[in-house]
């Protein structure tokens, strides 16, 4: 599929790119080659081929979240310039 220079200009406008004439010609060739390759891939017979999203067989390993008390919260609060009721007081910003 051959992209015209006008189509490349339109795509560049959507991407907010400013291209000179040499770049427009270059991208016209490169994008046309990419679209040609996509057409070849679309022509492949994929009947009976199972969809895959992961080809290595790896899976995510999830663990339960556990709350573990560190025992240093009081020490950290005492380091703050101003604290009260187990919270650090900060100045208002609004």
VOSEKOL-226805 format. One record per residue: residue number from 0; residue in three letters; x, y, z of N, C-alpha, C in turn. Coordinates in nm, 2 decimals. Example, Ala and Ser with C-alpha at 12.3 -4.5 7.8 and 13.67 -1.06 7.14 Angstrom:
% VOSEKOL-226805
<lumse 0 ALA <1.32 -0.57 0.78> <1.23 -0.45 0.78> <1.32 -0.33 0.78>> <lumse 1 SER <1.28 -0.22 0.71> <1.37 -0.11 0.71> <1.29 0.00 0.79>> 
This chain:
% VOSEKOL-226805
<lumse 0 UNK <0.08 -0.12 0.00> <0.00 0.00 0.00> <0.09 0.12 0.00>> <lumse 1 UNK <0.08 0.20 -0.10> <0.16 0.32 -0.11> <0.09 0.44 -0.05>> <lumse 2 UNK <0.16 0.50 0.05> <0.11 0.62 0.11> <0.15 0.75 0.03>> <lumse 3 UNK <0.06 0.83 0.01> <0.09 0.96 -0.06> <0.16 1.06 0.04>> <lumse 4 UNK <0.22 1.16 -0.01> <0.28 1.26 0.07> <0.18 1.33 0.15>> <lumse 5 UNK <0.06 1.35 0.09> <-0.05 1.42 0.16> <-0.10 1.34 0.28>> <lumse 6 UNK <-0.10 1.20 0.27> <-0.14 1.12 0.38> <-0.03 1.12 0.49>> <lumse 7 UNK <0.09 1.13 0.45> <0.20 1.14 0.55> <0.19 1.27 0.62>> <lumse 8 UNK <0.16 1.38 0.55> <0.14 1.51 0.61> <0.03 1.51 0.71>> <lumse 9 UNK <-0.08 1.44 0.68> <-0.19 1.43 0.77> <-0.15 1.35 0.89>> <lumse 10 UNK <-0.08 1.24 0.88> <-0.04 1.16 0.99> <0.06 1.24 1.08>> <lumse 11 UNK <0.15 1.32 1.02> <0.24 1.40 1.09> <0.16 1.51 1.16>> <lumse 12 UNK <0.06 1.56 1.11> <-0.02 1.66 1.17> <-0.09 1.61 1.30>> <lumse 13 UNK <-0.14 1.48 1.29> <-0.20 1.42 1.40> <-0.10 1.40 1.51>> <lumse 14 UNK <0.02 1.37 1.47> <0.13 1.34 1.57> <0.20 1.47 1.61>> <lumse 15 UNK <0.15 1.58 1.56> <0.21 1.71 1.58> <0.36 1.72 1.55>> <lumse 16 UNK <0.39 1.66 1.44> <0.53 1.66 1.39> <0.54 1.76 1.27>> <lumse 17 UNK <0.65 1.83 1.27> <0.68 1.92 1.16> <0.79 1.85 1.08>> <lumse 18 UNK <0.76 1.81 0.96> <0.85 1.74 0.87> <0.89 1.82 0.75>> <lumse 19 UNK <1.02 1.81 0.71> <1.06 1.88 0.59> <1.03 1.78 0.47>> <lumse 20 UNK <1.06 1.83 0.35> <1.02 1.75 0.23> <1.10 1.62 0.23>> <lumse 21 UNK <1.22 1.62 0.26> <1.30 1.49 0.26> <1.24 1.39 0.36>> <lumse 22 UNK <1.21 1.44 0.48> <1.15 1.35 0.58> <1.01 1.30 0.54>> <lumse 23 UNK <0.93 1.38 0.47> <0.80 1.33 0.42> <0.82 1.22 0.32>> <lumse 24 UNK <0.92 1.23 0.23> <0.95 1.13 0.13> <1.00 1.00 0.20>> <lumse 25 UNK <1.09 1.02 0.30> <1.14 0.90 0.37> <1.03 0.83 0.44>> <lumse 26 UNK <0.95 0.90 0.52> <0.84 0.84 0.59> <0.74 0.78 0.50>> <lumse 27 UNK <0.71 0.84 0.39> <0.62 0.78 0.29> <0.67 0.64 0.25>> <lumse 28 UNK <0.80 0.63 0.22> <0.85 0.50 0.18> <0.85 0.40 0.30>> <lumse 29 UNK <0.89 0.44 0.42> <0.90 0.35 0.53> <0.76 0.31 0.58>> <lumse 30 UNK <0.67 0.40 0.59> <0.53 0.36 0.63> <0.46 0.27 0.53>> <lumse 31 UNK <0.49 0.30 0.40> <0.44 0.21 0.29> <0.49 0.07 0.30>> <lumse 32 UNK <0.62 0.06 0.33> <0.68 -0.07 0.35> <0.62 -0.15 0.47>> <lumse 33 UNK <0.59 -0.07 0.58> <0.53 -0.13 0.70> <0.39 -0.18 0.66>> <lumse 34 UNK <0.31 -0.10 0.59> <0.18 -0.14 0.56> <0.18 -0.26 0.46>> <lumse 35 UNK <0.27 -0.27 0.37> <0.29 -0.38 0.28> <0.31 -0.51 0.36>> <lumse 36 UNK <0.40 -0.50 0.46> <0.43 -0.61 0.55> <0.30 -0.66 0.62>> <lumse 37 UNK <0.23 -0.56 0.68> <0.10 -0.59 0.75> <0.01 -0.67 0.66>> <lumse 38 UNK <0.00 -0.62 0.53> <-0.09 -0.69 0.44> <-0.05 -0.84 0.42>> <lumse 39 UNK <0.08 -0.86 0.41> <0.13 -1.00 0.40> <0.09 -1.08 0.52>> <lumse 40 UNK <0.11 -1.02 0.64> <0.07 -1.10 0.76> <-0.08 -1.13 0.76>> <lumse 41 UNK <-0.16 -1.03 0.72> <-0.30 -1.05 0.72> <-0.35 -1.16 0.63>> <lumse 42 UNK <-0.27 -1.18 0.52> <-0.30 -1.29 0.42> <-0.27 -1.43 0.47>> <lumse 43 UNK <-0.20 -1.44 0.58> <-0.16 -1.57 0.64> <-0.29 -1.64 0.69>> <lumse 44 UNK <-0.30 -1.77 0.66> <-0.41 -1.85 0.71> <-0.38 -1.89 0.86>> <lumse 45 UNK <-0.47 -1.84 0.95> <-0.45 -1.86 1.09> <-0.57 -1.95 1.15>> <lumse 46 UNK <-0.64 -2.02 1.06> <-0.75 -2.10 1.11> <-0.69 -2.22 1.19>> <lumse 47 UNK <-0.74 -2.24 1.30> <-0.69 -2.35 1.39> <-0.57 -2.31 1.48>> <lumse 48 UNK <-0.53 -2.19 1.46> <-0.42 -2.14 1.55> <-0.48 -2.08 1.67>> <lumse 49 UNK <-0.43 -2.13 1.79> <-0.48 -2.08 1.91> <-0.42 -1.94 1.94>> <lumse 50 UNK <-0.51 -1.85 2.00> <-0.46 -1.72 2.03> <-0.36 -1.73 2.15>> <lumse 51 UNK <-0.26 -1.65 2.15> <-0.16 -1.64 2.26> <-0.13 -1.50 2.29>> <lumse 52 UNK <-0.11 -1.48 2.42> <-0.06 -1.35 2.46> <0.07 -1.36 2.53>> <lumse 53 UNK <0.11 -1.48 2.56> <0.24 -1.51 2.63> <0.30 -1.64 2.57>> <lumse 54 UNK <0.41 -1.63 2.51> <0.47 -1.75 2.45> <0.57 -1.82 2.53>> <lumse 55 UNK <0.62 -1.77 2.64> <0.73 -1.83 2.71> <0.67 -1.93 2.82>> <lumse 56 UNK <0.54 -1.92 2.85> <0.49 -2.01 2.95> <0.50 -1.96 3.09>> <lumse 57 UNK <0.56 -1.84 3.11> <0.57 -1.78 3.24> <0.44 -1.73 3.28>> <lumse 58 UNK <0.42 -1.73 3.41> <0.30 -1.67 3.47> <0.34 -1.58 3.59>> <lumse 59 UNK <0.25 -1.49 3.61> <0.27 -1.40 3.73> <0.25 -1.48 3.86>> <lumse 60 UNK <0.34 -1.45 3.95> <0.33 -1.52 4.08> <0.28 -1.41 4.18>> <lumse 61 UNK <0.17 -1.43 4.23> <0.11 -1.34 4.32> <0.11 -1.40 4.46>> <lumse 62 UNK <0.13 -1.31 4.56> <0.13 -1.35 4.70> <0.03 -1.27 4.77>> <lumse 63 UNK <-0.02 -1.32 4.89> <-0.11 -1.24 4.97> <-0.03 -1.13 5.03>> <lumse 64 UNK <-0.10 -1.01 5.04> <-0.04 -0.90 5.11> <-0.06 -0.92 5.26>> <lumse 65 UNK <0.05 -0.90 5.33> <0.05 -0.92 5.48> <0.10 -0.79 5.54>> <lumse 66 UNK <0.03 -0.75 5.64> <0.07 -0.63 5.72> <0.16 -0.68 5.83>> <lumse 67 UNK <0.28 -0.62 5.83> <0.38 -0.65 5.93> <0.42 -0.53 6.00>> <lumse 68 UNK <0.40 -0.52 6.13> <0.43 -0.40 6.20> <0.58 -0.40 6.22>> <lumse 69 UNK <0.64 -0.28 6.19> <0.78 -0.26 6.19> <0.83 -0.23 6.33>> <lumse 70 UNK <0.74 -0.17 6.41> <0.78 -0.14 6.55> <0.85 -0.01 6.57>> <lumse 71 UNK <0.87 0.07 6.46> <0.95 0.19 6.47> <0.86 0.31 6.44>> <lumse 72 UNK <0.73 0.30 6.43> <0.65 0.41 6.39> <0.66 0.52 6.50>> <lumse 73 UNK <0.66 0.49 6.62> <0.67 0.59 6.73> <0.81 0.67 6.72>> <lumse 74 UNK <0.91 0.60 6.69> <1.04 0.66 6.67> <1.04 0.76 6.55>> <lumse 75 UNK <0.98 0.72 6.44> <0.97 0.80 6.33> <0.89 0.93 6.35>> <lumse 76 UNK <0.78 0.91 6.42> <0.69 1.02 6.45> <0.77 1.12 6.54>> <lumse 77 UNK <0.84 1.07 6.64> <0.92 1.15 6.73> <1.03 1.23 6.66>> <lumse 78 UNK <1.07 1.19 6.54> <1.17 1.26 6.46> <1.11 1.38 6.39>> <lumse 79 UNK <0.98 1.38 6.37> <0.91 1.49 6.30> <0.92 1.62 6.38>> <lumse 80 UNK <0.92 1.73 6.31> <0.93 1.86 6.38> <0.80 1.88 6.46>> <lumse 81 UNK <0.69 1.84 6.41> <0.56 1.86 6.49> <0.48 1.73 6.47>> <lumse 82 UNK <0.43 1.68 6.58> <0.35 1.55 6.58> <0.24 1.56 6.68>> <lumse 83 UNK <0.14 1.47 6.66> <0.03 1.46 6.76> <-0.06 1.35 6.73>> <lumse 84 UNK <-0.11 1.27 6.83> <-0.20 1.16 6.81> <-0.14 1.06 6.71>> <lumse 85 UNK <-0.02 1.03 6.72> <0.05 0.93 6.63> <0.05 0.97 6.49>> <lumse 86 UNK <0.04 1.10 6.46> <0.05 1.15 6.32> <0.15 1.26 6.31>> <lumse 87 UNK <0.20 1.28 6.19> <0.29 1.39 6.17> <0.21 1.51 6.12>> <lumse 88 UNK <0.23 1.63 6.19> <0.16 1.75 6.15> <0.24 1.82 6.04>> <lumse 89 UNK <0.17 1.86 5.94> <0.23 1.94 5.83> <0.16 2.07 5.81>> <lumse 90 UNK <0.22 2.17 5.76> <0.15 2.30 5.74> <0.05 2.29 5.63>> <lumse 91 UNK <-0.06 2.37 5.64> <-0.16 2.37 5.53> <-0.10 2.43 5.41>> <lumse 92 UNK <-0.13 2.38 5.29> <-0.08 2.44 5.17> <-0.18 2.51 5.08>> <lumse 93 UNK <-0.31 2.51 5.13> <-0.41 2.57 5.05> <-0.46 2.70 5.12>> 
